[in-house]
Amino acid sequence: MSIDSALFHSALLALTPILLAALGGAVCERAGVFNIGLEGMMLIGCFSGVAGSWFTGSAWLGVVFAALASAAYSMVLAVGTISLRGDAVVLGVALNLLAVGLTGFLLRTVFGVQGTFSDPDLAGLDGIDIPFAGAVLSGHSALVYLSWAAVAVAGVFLARHPWGLRLRGVGEAPDAAATLGVSPAKYQYAAVLTSGVLCGLAGAQLALGNVTLFSENMTAGRGWIAVVAVMLGRALPLGVLLAGLLFGIAEAVGFRLQGLGMPQQATDAAPYVVTLAALFLSTARRRRRKQPLVGASS
Amino acid sequence: MAADTPGTAGAIAVRVLRAPALHSVVAAVLVGALFLVGTGADPIGAYGSVVSGALGPDGIGSTLTTGTGIIGLAVALAIPMRAGLLNLGGDGQLVLGGIAAAATGLYSPLPAPLTVVAALLAGMAAGAAYAALAAVCQNRFGVPLLVSSLLLGYPAMSFASYLARFPLKEDGSSLPQTRRLPDGVELPAFGSSTVTVGLLLVAVAAAVFMFADARTATGYEIRMTGLNPRFAAYAGVDRPRLTLRLMALSGAVAGLVGAIGVLSFPYRFIDGSLTAAGHTWTGLTAALLAAAAPVGTVLAALFFAALEVGGLAMERTTEVPRELTQVLQAVVIVFLAARLNLTWRRAGKKSADAPEPTETKEVSVR
């Protein structure tokens, strides 16, 4: 197998949806909301992105539609866990399940098809050619570049901005934050809403950037990988980027090996195995240092 | 849940009417009606066709066949959930159980009836071993069970798919499936129906779970761990060991369901067919709805099986997509997750040392 620019190009493509969703998950984690509904929010983003693009004829309106729909969907988690004190894990699992049913139902009623909707007239996101950037970094959709910017923005926001500091305070000691006049609920709502928007963008990139179609359950566990990336990256934007990159490279290498005659089943499993292995290594190391794993309480 | 403690008929009726599970189901049915109206369908007609399609003379056999899988997985996932452990790897354990049963069925030198038993045991062993692996990941490496069980599911499905497409593939067939099992290597069916002895096996598993939960010391230990892990640890419950045993049991039941699937029509392992119906998630939903109480879990699983089969009938007669039933299932749980904790919060307000909201997360993530 040759290591060339096309390989890294496809690794970045695989990375983007996971990175966007995982950034959302990281913000929630920092605010003290455990969000495992990323998969469902992303799937809602995929469908509404395709629907928005189809009915308006503009891929960008599709992206906006995806962000709004996914944000609205994330409010179920926000109301359920923050206002009603519901169980975040149960709600997250339910949201993932609901998204599969809801998008399947809407696929049948809105588009009248089952399984997959694709049409030559469906507008996808165009690649942007960036001069002098080379074959790896150039030619992606704007959402890919936006995701890198989002890492930087989230990093600076959480580390420097007063709101970011308050958000972390809310996550670490809600009572202390409340005593200082910071409303934990307000920050937590904002965090969940942000994750909804980011998951919507992730879904839009998956359905309008990586491919131009919607198929049932097309997120295929990527939202879960994003949850793991939050844990691996210890809810730090840069850490999440590195964790997501690991998955992206595993997927791209797997896809390449498939072209060289490896059975598809072996390469399909590769990203999950790599992610799990990385999780082992990082938790084993953290255990020796007696640091808790983000999102885990054991 | 209402099924936990005995009482007079009146007291039970009051408890059932007050149960959050019932309210969630009613709320979901109303949300479903809104969907139906929104798509221009007649909700009463659609729901009517669900009920008649699932429980009518043509549907009941199909409900019980679907129910075999859903009840089986609901019980499998309820076993660890009773102790606050979430096994999300049911699909992987199910599929490995199925492929192990298929391999045993095809290559066992034993006479047919013994081969059936061997195949069932092989399916249970494969599922148990794989689920135990997820427990080891948590106990030894500190990877949360929720994540380890789920992530391990994907390679398991890929592995089974590989076996069905290459080493075990039927010669000359274009489909990704194994050969048909030899004559006699199958679970007998009741009369001419599609309901097999598999339903009895699942019923036995459910009965054992009910008995162990209500009458044994281990069952008490498990429930106590689910209610208050810290107290259970203080009282001497060896948590890692309990996790390992419960996950192995859970995987064994999931593997059994996979083996039953292969030993019933069409008597072979077809890639993707065991997971296509999504019984794992339906079973998980049923277990969540009943808070993993054994009787409630089985009832909830039967309810969802009826909903699923009725959904097919609804699709045939009213052209409403059957995915609506999947939406209903999830909406039930969304409402329930909020309702459940409303009562917790009220209970919390009474006492000074109320558990803070993060406590609930601690209980269920492990």
Contacts between the chains, C-beta under 8 A, distances in Angstrom:
chain1	res1	chain2	res2	distance
A	32	B	358	7.1
A	34	B	361	5.4
A	34	B	365	7.1
A	36	B	146	7.5
A	76	B	334	6.2
A	79	B	338	7.6
A	80	B	334	6.8
A	80	B	337	5.7
A	80	B	338	4.9
A	81	B	357	7.9
A	84	B	338	4.2
A	84	B	341	6.0
A	84	B	342	6.0
A	84	B	345	7.9
A	85	B	341	4.5
A	85	B	342	7.6
A	85	B	344	6.9
A	85	B	345	5.0
A	85	B	357	5.1
A	85	B	360	7.4
A	86	B	337	4.1
A	86	B	338	4.5
A	86	B	340	6.9
A	86	B	341	4.6
A	87	B	337	5.3
A	87	B	340	6.9
A	87	B	341	6.3
A	87	B	360	5.1
A	87	B	361	7.4
A	87	B	364	5.8
A	88	B	360	7.7
A	88	B	361	5.7
A	89	B	86	6.5
A	89	B	146	7.1
A	89	B	361	6.9
A	89	B	364	4.5
A	89	B	365	6.0
A	90	B	288	5.9
A	90	B	333	6.5
A	90	B	336	7.6
A	90	B	337	4.3
A	90	B	340	7.8
A	90	B	364	6.9
A	91	B	333	8.0
A	91	B	334	6.6
A	91	B	337	4.5
A	91	B	338	7.8
A	93	B	86	7.9
A	93	B	88	7.7
A	93	B	284	6.9
A	93	B	288	7.4
A	93	B	333	7.4
A	94	B	285	7.7
A	94	B	288	7.8
A	94	B	330	5.2
A	94	B	333	3.9
A	94	B	334	4.8
A	94	B	337	6.2
A	95	B	330	7.6
A	95	B	334	7.4
A	97	B	281	5.6
A	97	B	285	6.6
A	97	B	326	7.2
A	97	B	329	6.8
A	97	B	330	4.2
A	97	B	333	7.2
A	98	B	327	6.5
A	98	B	330	3.4
A	98	B	331	6.7
A	98	B	334	6.6
A	100	B	278	7.9
A	100	B	281	8.0
A	100	B	326	6.6
A	101	B	323	5.2
A	101	B	324	7.6
A	101	B	325	7.8
A	101	B	326	3.1
A	101	B	327	4.1
A	101	B	329	7.1
A	101	B	330	5.7
A	102	B	323	7.9
A	102	B	327	5.6
A	102	B	330	7.9
A	104	B	321	7.2
A	104	B	323	3.8
A	104	B	326	6.8
A	105	B	35	7.4
A	105	B	321	5.3
A	105	B	323	3.9
A	105	B	324	5.6
A	105	B	326	7.5
A	105	B	327	5.7
A	108	B	321	3.8
A	108	B	323	6.4
A	109	B	39	5.1
A	109	B	321	6.4
A	174	B	356	7.8
A	175	B	356	7.9
A	221	B	154	6.2
A	224	B	147	7.6
A	224	B	150	5.8
A	224	B	151	7.1
A	227	B	147	6.9
A	228	B	147	5.9
A	228	B	151	6.9
A	231	B	144	7.8
A	231	B	147	7.1
A	263	B	162	5.6
A	263	B	165	7.5
A	263	B	166	6.8
A	265	B	158	4.3
A	265	B	159	7.0
A	265	B	161	4.7
A	265	B	162	3.8
A	265	B	165	6.9
A	266	B	158	6.9
A	266	B	162	6.7
A	268	B	154	7.6
A	268	B	158	4.9
A	269	B	154	5.9
A	269	B	155	3.9
A	269	B	158	3.8
A	269	B	159	7.1
A	272	B	151	5.1
A	272	B	152	8.0
A	272	B	154	4.1
A	272	B	155	5.8
A	273	B	155	5.5
A	275	B	151	6.3
A	276	B	137	7.7
A	276	B	143	7.4
A	276	B	148	7.0
A	276	B	151	4.8
A	276	B	152	7.0
A	279	B	141	7.9
A	279	B	143	5.2
A	279	B	147	7.1
A	279	B	148	7.8
A	279	B	151	7.7
A	280	B	137	7.4
A	280	B	141	4.9
A	280	B	143	6.4
A	283	B	141	5.6
A	283	B	142	4.3
A	283	B	143	5.6
A	284	B	141	5.7
A	284	B	142	7.3
A	286	B	142	7.7
A	287	B	141	7.9
A	287	B	142	5.3
A	293	B	142	6.3
A	293	B	143	8.0
A	293	B	144	7.2
A	295	B	144	7.2
A	295	B	365	7.3
A	296	B	142	7.2
A	296	B	143	7.9
A	296	B	144	4.2
A	296	B	147	8.0
A	296	B	365	6.3
A	297	B	361	6.9
A	297	B	362	4.5
A	297	B	365	5.6
A	297	B	366	6.7
A	298	B	138	6.6
A	298	B	142	6.6
A	298	B	144	6.4
A	298	B	365	7.6
A	298	B	366	4.9
